[in-house]
Amino acid sequence: MIPTKEEVEAACERVKPYVHNVPILKSSFLNEFSGAEIFFKCENFQKMGAFKMRGATNAILQLSEAQKKAGVVTHSSGNFAQALSLAAKNLGVKAYIVMPENAPQVKKEAVKGYGGIITESASTPIARQQEAAQIQKETGATFIHPSNDRNVILGNATSAAELFQTHPDLHYVFTPVGGGGLIAGTALSVKYFGTNCKTIGGEPIEVDDAFRSLKSGKIEFNETTNTIADGLKTFLGGVNFPIIKKLVSEIISVEETEIISAMKLIWQRLKIVVEPSSAVAFAALLREKERFKNKKVGIILSGGNVDLKNLPF
């Protein structure tokens, strides 16, 4: 069941007091370079540094008082762990976070700083899920999936909804694709607030499961996760895939070198910090730039939580 326009509008109102309406940046150089007129929606300026704050906040706000009292639980190695911790803290709710033992220490520290209660697990998806299920059983906490959850998707939709408030005449909106929560939410806003606008995903060739899923009509998985875009190694789910299948026009796969050069361009020309996953959407536009010449294009820059000691350039 595809969420309705009313549900997206309600999510926008619900999260408004708790998230930043982040700036939209332009660059005449990047417009000239790409041939398109680009509007960058900068979720790297969001609270905790990524769009995931929107979905986490909306999901917690939809819980009953009894559920809020018991807390929330998720498994994540990065941005959603931080988002759920901070959103929960802001709303006076306990957040239990399962993180793989090999998650970067800096991310663990951030989660702790936001008040998240960390349980470490082995790094396999199965181990993470089992640990989260155990916490649910012991505490009665509500499980919130980072990307495959209706209320998270509706929260994510609010970024593109804000973009259309000031730029209603976009021809395309690009987002990166990892677990599918951002592109599914974006596609909803494109459907309800755009006019003849299309949603396009950018994805690393090294983890092109969404590209293949859209082609085959069923959820595909990756054999390897060898990409610099560490936020995009997850796969689609049964809640977001039907939305993606119905509403996303296409997914463009990009090489690692293209991700790095797109990231570098954003740093140099927009003077902002974005993580590699964020740059994938811009890389997708640049890869096929002839097709988007003279078009108005929105790009969701998904986040800016990057390890400054480990930059690719």
N, C-alpha and C positions, 0 to 999 in steps of 0.2 A: 504493500500500500504506500503510494508516494505521498509524502507529507503535503499538506495544503498551503496555499498562500497565507491563510489566516494563522496557521501554525508558525510560519516563518516570521510574520509580523509580530506575533505574540512573543516569540523568542527575542526579537529586536528590542521590544519594550522591556522585557524581563532582564536582559543582561546590561542594558544601557547604564544603570548606576554603578556597575561593577567593572566595566572594561573601558579601555580608551577607544574613542573614535579616532583611529590612527591617521596620520597625515597621508596625503596622496602626492607623490613627487613626480616631477617631469624633468626631462633633460633635452635641450634642443640638439645636443650632440648625439645622444642615443636615438632620437627621432630620425635624424639625418642618416645615421649609421645603419639603422634598421629599415628605414623607408616608411615606417608606421608612426602614428601618433600614440605614444605609450603613456599610460597612467599607472604608476606603481603604487599599489596599496601596501603600506609599510607595516606589516604585522611584526616586524623585528622591533618596533617601538611599543608593542603591546606589553602589558604587565607580564612579568617573567619571560618576556622576550620572544613570544610566539603566539600564533593564532589559537593555539590549543586552550588558552585561557577562556576563550568564548564558549567552547563546547563543554569544558569542565564546569564552568559557572552555571550554564543553562541546565545541565544534567542535575547538579546538586539542588538548584532552585525548584526542580520539579518533584523532589522527594517529599514524602509526608513528614510531619513533625517526628513521628516515631522512628522513621528511617534515618532522619538527620541525627537523631539522638544516638543511634547505633553506629553511625559513621559510614564511610565509604572505603572501598578497596579497589585497587587496580594493579596491573603489572605493566611496567614500562621501564626502559633503560634511560629515558631522556626527558623530552619536553613535556609529555603528558604527566609524568611523575611529578614534575615541578608545578605544572598547571593545576592538577587536582589538589596538591598540597596547599598551594596558595589560595585557590578558590575556597577550599574547605576552611582554611584559617579565617578568611574574610567573612565566612558565613557561620563561624562558630561550630564547625563540624570536625570530627576526628577523621584523619585520612591515613589509611594503612597502605603502604606502597611496597610491592614486591619488585625488587631490582635484581638483575643478574649479578653475580659476584664480580664479573669482569667489567661492570659498568664503570665509566670514568669516575675517579674520586671527586672531581670537581662537580659532577652532577649529583653525586650522593650528598655532598656538602650543601648544595643548593636546596635539595629536597628537605634536608634536616633544617636548614635555615628558614624554610617556609612552614615548618612544624609537622612535616610528614613523618610517620613512624615506619622506618624501613625494616623489611625482612629480606635478607639476601637468599637467592636461590641459585641452582645451577643455571647455566646460560641457555639451556634448550627451552623452546616454547612450551613443551609439555611440563617441564619442571616449574616454570613460572605459573602456569595455569593451576597446577596441583597445589602450589603454595597459596595462591590467592583463594582457592576453594576451601582450603583448610582454615584460613583466617575468617572467611565468611561464616563457616560452620561454628567457629569458636566465639565470634563477636556479634554475629547477626548483621554485620556491615553489608551494605548494598554494593554489588560489583558494578563498576562502570568501565566499559571497554573504551580504550583510547580513540577508536575510529569506527567501530561497528556497533553503534548505539544511536537510536533515533534522536534522543535529546542532545547528544553530542553533535550529531550532524546538523540539527536545527540551529544549535549555537554557532557552529562553524559558518552557517549560511549568512550570519549577520555581517560578516566582513564585506562580501560582495554586495549585500543589500545597501550598506553605507556607500559603497562605490557608486551605485546607481542613483543614489540621492543627488549627487553632484554631477554625475556624468551618465545621464539616462540614454545617451545615443551611441553607446559602445557597440562595435560589430562583433568583438570577441573578448572573452575573458580566459586567461591562461592561469593554471595552477600546477604546482608539482603534484605527483601521485605517489603515495606510499601505501598506507592502510586504506585509503579511499574516503576518509571522513571529510577532508577539506574539499575535494573535487565534487563529492556528492552534495555537500551543502552549497557550494558555489553554483552548481548546476540548477539547484532549486531557485536560487535568487535570479539567475539568468533567465529561467523560464518565467518567473512571476513579475520581474521588474524590468527586464530587458525588452527591446523591440527588435525582432529578427537578429538576435544576438546568439552566438554559439559558445559553448564551453569546450575548451581544449586542454588536455593534460600534457605535461612534460614528464618524461620518465627516463632514467638511465637505461641504456641498452643492456647493461650488466644485470639489471633486475627488472626485466620488461614484462612481468607477470600481468599487469593491467592491460598493456597493449595486446598481449595474446588472449587475455580473457574477453576483451571487447570483440576480438575476431572470432573466437570459438563459441562465445555465448555462455561459457561456464567459467567458474573461478579456476585459474591456473596458478601454479606455484613456481618458485625459482629453485634451480639446483645450486646456484652460487649466490653470494651476496657481496661480490667484489666491487663495491663502488665507494667513491669518496662521499656520496650523499647518504650519510649514515641514518638520516631520518626517513629514508625511503625504502628500507630493506624489508618492511612488513608487507603483508598481502591483504587482498580485499576480503570482505566478509558478506555474509548472507543478508545483512540489513542494508549495507551501502551499495552492493553490486546491482540490485534491481534498479536503483535510482541512476547509477552510472550507465547501465545498459540502455536505459530509456532516454536519458537526457544529455549524455556527453557525446559530442560529435565525433571526436577522434582523440587519439593519444599519439604524440610524436616522441619517438625514442632518440636519445642523444648520447654521444660519446663522452667519455670522461674528460677528454681534452676540451670539449665544447663547454662542459659544466665549469671547468676551471677558468676558461677565458671569459665566460659570461659573469662569473662571480667577480673576477678582477675588474671588468668593466663597470660593474655596479659600485664596487669600492672606489674606483678612480673617479667616476663621473657623477655619481649621486652622493659621494662622500659619506656612505653609510656602511655599517657592518651587517652583512648577511651571511648565513651559513650555506654550505654547498647545496643542500636540499632546496633552499630558496631560489638559487640561481638556475635550477633546472628548467623552470617555466620560461625564463628569459632565453635560455639556451635553445629551447624548442622553437621559439619565435624566430630566432636568428638562423636556425638551421633551414627554415623554409621561408625566409623573409620575402622572397619574390611574391609569394601568394598573399602576403598581408600588406603589400605596398598601399600607401594612402588610406589605410583602415585605422579606425580608432580602437585601440587595444588596451584592456585592463590587465594588469599582471598582479596577482597576489604574491607578495614577497612573504613567505610563510613564517620566517623566524630569523633570529640573529644570534643564537646561542652557539658560538663557534669557539673552538679551542685555539686561542691566539698563539700558543706555542707550537701549533701543528698546522700552519696555513699551507695551502698547496702552491702558493706563489711567493 
